[in-house]
Amino acid sequence: MFGLDPFSRPVAISEIVLLLALAAFIGWLLGRLIPASRIRSLRESIDNKEAELEECRRSKSVGKTTVPVPVRTQPVVETPPAFVHADPLLPAFTFDDTPDPINVETVNPVDTAPVDIPAFVAPPVVVPVVDVPASKPPVPADVPAPIITGNSEAAVLNRIASRASEINFDRIGRAVASEADDLKDIVGIGPFLERKLHSLGIYTFRQIANFTKEDIDKVNEIIEFFPGRIERDNWVEQSKEFYTRKYGSKS
């Protein structure tokens, strides 16, 4: 239309530059108009809110009434006069207005009669009666403990403990439960057999290592073990070996 060759390179570049300039102008124009309209609407909204706030404050200030705060006053206590004039007409005829003393005898005795206040009487305390059972008479020390008969474990251990005095502890040595070794390490001694030895007073390897032939036979009989089993299992030599291993050869 304008006699321009669209296939010419300079013409094409000129058209592109014009289009970019036109697009930039349109963008600048939109950037100016849109924020301006939003700012205008925000300002109108702020003005409306301020008007409403001012109207609310005005209505509150008009409708507010002052309420008088009651002032508390201390009650006035009238002190009765100490003296009352005998003749009420006397001050009208004389200048002597000195009150006469009150006659105590003329006061009504009913008003001044003392009031008898009953004394507080505490209620009786009930002590509960507790029946105290009669104490059992002490058992004499020389009476031996009863022996439990039967084949239960308690009966067997009680029967063995009752014969502990037959062991020569002066020769094999004495021990307490706190010094006990694990006698189950000895081949031939199980948990029940260990409890039998404990009930007899034998707790350590040292005691068994000190057994003589007489001690072996006596212990074998008391613990109701198979005859000759202690010798066949060689308890004495095993106890010596365990004692040396645990406490050393010097011990």
C-alpha positions in Angstrom: 0.0 0.0 0.0 2.8 2.4 0.9 5.0 1.1 -1.9 7.2 -0.9 0.5 8.7 -4.2 -0.5 7.8 -6.7 2.3 10.6 -9.0 1.2 13.3 -6.3 1.7 15.5 -6.7 4.8 15.5 -3.0 5.8 11.7 -2.9 5.5 11.2 -6.0 7.6 13.5 -4.6 10.3 11.7 -1.3 10.3 8.3 -3.0 10.7 9.6 -5.1 13.6 11.0 -2.0 15.3 7.7 -0.2 14.9 5.7 -3.2 16.2 8.0 -3.4 19.3 7.7 0.3 19.9 3.9 0.1 19.6 3.8 -2.9 22.0 6.0 -1.0 24.5 3.8 2.1 24.4 0.6 0.0 24.9 2.3 -1.8 27.9 3.4 1.5 29.4 -0.1 2.9 28.9 -1.7 -0.1 30.6 0.8 0.1 33.4 -0.2 3.6 34.1 -4.0 3.2 33.9 -4.4 0.0 35.9 -2.5 1.0 39.1 -4.1 4.4 38.9 -7.6 2.9 39.0 -6.7 0.5 41.8 -5.2 3.3 43.8 -8.3 5.4 43.3 -10.6 2.6 44.5 -8.4 2.0 47.5 -8.5 5.7 48.4 -12.3 5.7 48.1 -12.5 2.7 50.4 -10.3 4.3 53.0 -12.3 7.5 52.9 -15.5 5.5 53.4 -14.1 3.7 56.4 -12.8 6.9 58.0 -16.3 8.4 57.5 -17.9 5.4 59.2 -15.4 5.5 62.0 -16.0 9.2 62.6 -19.8 8.7 62.6 -19.5 5.9 65.1 -17.4 8.1 67.4 -19.9 10.9 67.1 -22.8 8.7 68.0 -21.0 7.2 71.0 -20.1 10.7 72.3 -23.7 11.9 72.0 -25.3 8.9 73.6 -22.9 8.7 76.4 -24.4 9.7 79.8 -22.5 10.3 83.0 -23.5 8.0 85.8 -22.8 9.5 89.2 -20.5 7.4 91.3 -21.9 6.9 94.8 -19.5 8.2 97.4 -19.2 6.0 100.4 -19.5 7.9 103.7 -18.5 6.6 107.0 -21.5 6.1 109.3 -21.7 8.7 112.0 -21.9 7.1 115.4 -23.5 9.2 117.9 -22.0 8.9 121.3 -24.6 9.1 124.1 -23.9 11.8 126.6 -22.3 10.6 129.8 -24.7 12.8 131.8 -28.4 13.7 131.5 -29.9 16.7 133.2 -32.4 15.7 135.8 -34.9 18.4 134.9 -35.4 19.1 131.2 -36.9 22.6 131.9 -34.1 23.8 134.1 -31.8 25.1 131.3 -34.7 27.4 130.2 -34.7 29.2 133.6 -31.0 29.1 134.6 -27.7 29.6 133.0 -26.3 26.4 134.6 -26.4 23.8 131.8 -24.1 21.4 133.5 -25.6 17.9 133.1 -26.3 15.9 136.2 -24.8 12.4 136.6 -26.9 9.5 135.7 -28.3 7.6 138.6 -27.2 4.0 138.1 -30.1 2.7 140.3 -32.7 4.2 138.0 -31.5 2.2 135.0 -33.8 -0.7 134.0 -32.1 -3.8 135.5 -33.6 -5.9 132.7 -31.4 -4.1 130.1 -28.2 -4.6 132.0 -28.8 -8.0 133.3 -26.0 -10.3 132.5 -26.7 -13.0 129.9 -25.9 -16.5 131.0 -24.0 -18.1 128.2 -23.9 -21.9 128.6 -20.4 -23.2 128.7 -19.4 -25.6 125.9 -19.4 -29.1 127.0 -17.2 -31.4 125.0 -18.9 -34.7 123.9 -17.6 -37.8 125.7 -14.8 -39.6 124.0 -15.6 -43.2 123.2 -12.5 -45.3 123.5 -12.9 -48.5 121.5 -12.2 -51.7 123.3 -9.7 -53.8 121.5 -9.5 -57.5 122.3 -5.8 -58.3 122.8 -5.2 -61.9 122.0 -3.4 -63.8 124.7 0.2 -64.2 123.9 1.4 -67.7 123.3 3.7 -69.2 125.9 7.3 -69.2 124.7 8.6 -72.5 123.5 11.4 -73.9 125.6 14.8 -73.7 123.9 15.6 -77.3 124.8 12.5 -78.7 122.9 13.7 -79.9 119.5 11.8 -78.8 116.4 9.3 -81.3 115.1 10.6 -83.5 112.2 8.4 -83.4 109.1 7.8 -86.9 107.8 7.2 -87.8 104.2 8.9 -87.8 100.9 8.3 -84.1 99.9 11.4 -81.9 99.4 10.6 -79.9 102.5 10.3 -83.0 104.5 13.6 -84.4 103.2 15.5 -81.1 103.8 14.0 -80.8 107.3 15.0 -84.3 108.1 18.6 -83.8 106.9 18.9 -80.5 108.8 17.9 -82.2 112.0 21.0 -84.4 111.8 23.5 -81.6 111.2 24.9 -82.0 114.7 26.3 -85.4 113.6 28.8 -83.8 111.3 32.3 -82.9 112.7 32.5 -79.3 111.6 35.6 -78.7 113.7 37.4 -80.9 111.2 35.8 -79.9 107.8 35.3 -76.2 108.7 32.2 -74.1 109.1 30.6 -71.8 106.5 27.5 -69.6 106.0 25.2 -69.2 103.1 26.9 -65.9 102.0 30.2 -67.8 101.4 28.6 -70.5 99.3 30.3 -71.9 96.3 28.5 -73.3 93.3 28.6 -76.9 94.4 26.8 -78.0 91.1 30.2 -77.6 89.4 31.2 -80.9 91.0 30.2 -83.9 88.8 27.5 -85.8 90.6 25.9 -82.9 92.4 22.6 -81.5 91.1 20.4 -78.7 92.3 18.4 -80.9 94.8 21.6 -82.5 96.1 23.1 -79.1 96.5 20.1 -78.0 98.6 20.5 -81.1 100.7 24.2 -80.2 101.5 23.1 -76.6 102.3 20.5 -77.8 104.7 23.3 -79.8 106.4 25.5 -76.8 106.7 28.0 -77.6 103.8 28.4 -74.6 101.4 32.0 -74.5 100.1 34.5 -76.5 98.2 36.9 -76.2 101.2 34.5 -78.2 103.4 34.1 -81.0 100.9 37.9 -81.1 100.3 38.4 -81.7 104.0 36.2 -84.8 104.0 37.8 -87.9 105.6 36.5 -91.5 105.0 34.3 -91.1 108.1 32.9 -87.8 106.9 32.1 -89.3 103.5 30.2 -92.2 105.0 28.3 -90.0 107.4 27.3 -87.4 104.8 26.4 -90.1 102.3 24.1 -91.6 104.9 22.5 -88.4 106.1 21.7 -87.0 102.6 20.1 -90.3 101.8 22.4 -90.8 98.8 23.4 -94.0 97.0 26.0 -95.8 99.2 29.6 -95.2 98.0 28.5 -92.6 95.4 30.5 -89.8 96.9 33.7 -91.8 96.5 32.9 -93.0 93.0 32.3 -89.5 91.8 35.4 -88.3 93.7 33.9 -85.3 95.3 37.0 -84.6 97.5 39.5 -84.4 94.6 37.1 -82.3 92.5 36.5 -79.9 95.4 40.3 -79.5 95.9 40.7 -78.7 92.2 37.9 -76.1 92.2 39.1 -74.6 95.4 42.6 -74.2 94.0 41.3 -72.8 90.7 39.0 -70.3 92.5 41.2 -69.2 95.4 44.7 -70.1 94.4 47.2 -72.7 95.7 48.3 -70.5 98.5 44.8 -70.3 99.9 
